[in-house]
Amino acid sequence: MEKPASIVEELQQFVLKDAPPTVYYIPDFISEEEEAYLLQQVYKSPRTKWTQLSGRRLQNWGGLPHPKGMLAEKIPDWLQQYCERISSLGAFSGKTANHVLVNEYKQGEGIMPHEDGPLYHPTVTTVSLGSHTLLDFYRPVSSQGGDAPQTEESRHLFSLLVRPRSLLILQEETYQNLLHGIQPCDQDTLTDRVVNLPAAGALPGETLTRGTRVSLTVRHVPKVMKAKLLLGRK
């Protein structure tokens, strides 16, 4: 079946105009039934698929991204259908996502400000399951120095309320020039620094309590190694 030519244009209604270029926030991208199905599949995965980090645990699907190239592995059907669905929106400039990182954040867990780096097509797409979170965006530490201390707080630019079942797409300046992170806390009090409150159906002053959140970070890794290249290597 041919893709409608207007599908990428339809995304424009989800652009956040109060954020730097370019952030798309699509509420209810998946249904409650799909959310329950995806959570079931995540937790049915073999225990060996989980890697425990200090602030969260994760599963890696599609291969391990590496500067020399990712040795591609087959993505299971329960994830592949969402790789194709997100790719069909034009998120990866006509390419199909080939890597999914599943992160589990328990209540109170977060991740330090970071960038996704050059191993990926310059787009990150995230489907959230189970709980909301507040995603914070920061200027990188400036190499110019200056007198004022460059604290996390002073570098904070804006935040996004990310609801369960939503799809978040980050591209261009927001992907390439800013850091993003999640504060390790149990509750989030919403302020006017959260630039997508209307789109997320929330109001300033609300306090939301976090639960366990599972995120599916769907990306395209351009540099992929074929398995046959590895044959004969020691």
Secondary structure as UniProt FT lines:
FT   TURN            5..6
FT   HELIX           7..10
FT   HELIX           11..14
FT   TURN            17..18
FT   STRAND          23..26
FT   TURN            27..28
FT   HELIX           32..44
FT   HELIX           47..49
FT   STRAND          50..52
FT   STRAND          57..61
FT   TURN            67..68
FT   STRAND          70..71
FT   HELIX           77..87
FT   TURN            88..94
FT   STRAND          99..105
FT   TURN            107..108
FT   STRAND          111..114
FT   TURN            118..119
FT   STRAND          123..129
FT   STRAND          133..138
FT   TURN            143..144
FT   HELIX           152..155
FT   STRAND          156..162
FT   TURN            164..165
FT   STRAND          167..171
FT   HELIX           172..176
FT   STRAND          179..182
FT   STRAND          187..189
FT   TURN            192..193
FT   TURN            195..201
FT   TURN            204..205
FT   STRAND          207..209
FT   STRAND          213..219
FT   STRAND          224..225
FT   HELIX           227..230
FT   TURN            231..232
//
